[in-house]
Amino acid sequence: MTQEQYYSSRRSPTRSTSGGASVCGAPVYPAVGIYGWRKRCLYFFILLLLVTMIVNLALTIWILKVMNFTPELVETKWRSV
């Protein structure tokens, strides 16, 4: 039994609305989404992942430049093996 079913079964019959409609007759939908601190945490982790990826790419490119890796150098190394 879900929480909604539990609450609706405990409600008095005089206060219940018909078929999940509001007082004015419009359908009532449950709130869907992430709100509050969970949303901020999710955005923080996504930002942290993005920064980590950028730093990783920058360090990789920097190491390749410092060690003078070129396609020709890699090709000659593979031929000698």
BELVEN-V463840 format. One record per backbone hydrogen bond with DSSP energy under -1.0 kcal/mol. NH is the residue of the N-H (numbers start at 0). CO is the residue of the C=O. Records with the same first field share a line. If there is no record, write none. Layout:
NH: CO / CO
This chain:
5: 1
6: 2
7: 3
8: 4
9: 5
14: 11
20: 17
21: 25
24: 21
27: 19
39: 35
40: 36
41: 37
42: 38
43: 39
44: 40
45: 41
46: 42
47: 43
48: 44
49: 45
50: 46
51: 47
52: 48
53: 49
54: 50
55: 51
56: 52
57: 53
58: 54
59: 55
60: 56
61: 57
62: 58
63: 59
64: 60
65: 61
66: 62
67: 64
68: 63
73: 69
74: 70
75: 71
76: 72
77: 73
78: 74
79: 75
